[in-house]
């Protein structure tokens, strides 16, 4: 296993959509300072690339227009006053525009500094200290875990910047506090006003005592014996080439970038120079909990819109996180002071063997042929509090695209009631894991053979017995063209094998079939909370698997721009209210997928990885199998087995 050389600087051909550089981040901060938008108490909640309109980018790349301006967007918070600003910085023209954010619609995400402020504040509050002491807990042995508050119109919270905090006992500096929740207790805190707005102290539970220190040999047990090393080698090196953020592999060409809010962004994917997808990312995810108890009913975490999960991206380790001939990409983000910070090895790229690509042994000719499938893997991992999420984009030789989310880490804990619970799993003495969901939204800005696309919903249907089907064996496929945004909200249906074909309305293959890519959704529940709930109002994208909208450069996030304490008026449902036509237009497919987690004993104290995702497969995009020309593996490479 090896690490490849550091990539060369970004080429001019792809720089128009490149990630912000460290110099651009410094320039953005300086322009904001010169414009009087910063004070000693101003913090950068987010600073990222503000993308130009797709039409301008494509016109420039076709040689028909100049390069669009390089722009940045900053979300600013004054931690003394609570004032929030949304700033656009034209780095090319050296201009700044700033507007105030309406906190009644939604607030900017939570700063790491604010978590620290709340923890320090609670340590001084007599009511908090008394609540811990009456439980026989030394407050000095506890850690506060402030979390996003949601939006519930609770008395005294109007207009405030709120978090809600639990407590956990941490027995020693190496102790994982998740094993020791102080349940029945929750503090509602106004961060800016440094005020304890409310203290929920409705029940006293025994704090679970058993260790959850999975990294302690006394807990993990002796090392498993008998596992032999697996070494991944490519004697001639990898098959991909890299120029800055531009990648070429097999028949694929693409660019990548990285954003503090969305993480890894896949850009301008083409196969044999034919466009497939302009932009793909995980633009939002929410973790709604199902426990209605007085101190847990509010638990719903938007890990992108409230926590900006890209900033918690891990520096990946060769041989542990990534295996094989690895190429790493660093991520350059802005810290809370607006200065650049580098996450080394934030993105990992490598090739993987993936079994049989195609195979046939013919009974007439006696021929026997087999080819190996492989895929290009581009991934990153982020840790948001207790959970760890990996996002893996897979490109296959045959034109298939997959996204796989990997979920691991530590499930959120609670004290398990002695009388039992309908909303938790009992995994250790006195310790419960509340039921919850992980619902992701992928924003898929498709360009299948160009920007003129449509979406057909495809179902398998039974043909009734009749003159044309006397034996009752017939079945066929039914296609429903989605004509406008009013009809663009769709649900998965395993009973009819439902897929969605993103189809070119201008190109066909040699048989006259429109070229398409088919979205295959995994079958899992959408949001299980009641339609009248706060989370259903704030995250309507979670209530259906597919939303199809017209492209608009300003419509980037399924839950809207300002998710923290949002009122639910923003997001994809609002984007589609205009009922714009979709047939033959520039489209975006918003796909919601995820897991419903009823934790098991095996998920404690650290979760084996769980998986969720989706697949995009070419459908009549080619004239025939596009990988018949993949060379057969040499006998030397098959010496240890090729099945």
Protein Blocks (a to p, Z undefined) as FASTA:
>chain_A
ZZddddddddfklmmmgccdfklmmmmmmmmmmnopacfkbccfbdcdddddfklmmmmm
nopaccdddddddddddfknopacdddddfklopacdddddfkloccdddfklmmmmmmm
mmmmmklmmmmmmnopafklpccddddebjnhighigopacddddddddfbfklcfklmc
cehiacdddfklopafbacdfbccdddfbdcbfkbmklnopadehiacdddddfkopfbd
cehjaccehjbccdddddfklopadehiaeehiafbfbdcdfbdcdddfbfbfklmmgcc
dfklmnopmlmpccddehklpgcjddddddddddfkopacddehkbccddddehjfbdcd
dfklopacddddddddddddddehjbccdddddddfkopacdddddedjdddddddfkbp
akbccfbghiacddddddddddddddehijbdcddddddddddddfklmnopaccddddd
dfbfklmpccddfknopacddddfkbccfkopacddddddddddddfbdfkbmklmmmmm
lmpfbdcddddfklmbfnbjblghpahlgcjklmmmnopafehpacdddddddddddddf
klpcbdcddddddddddehkambdfklmpccddfklmmnopZZ
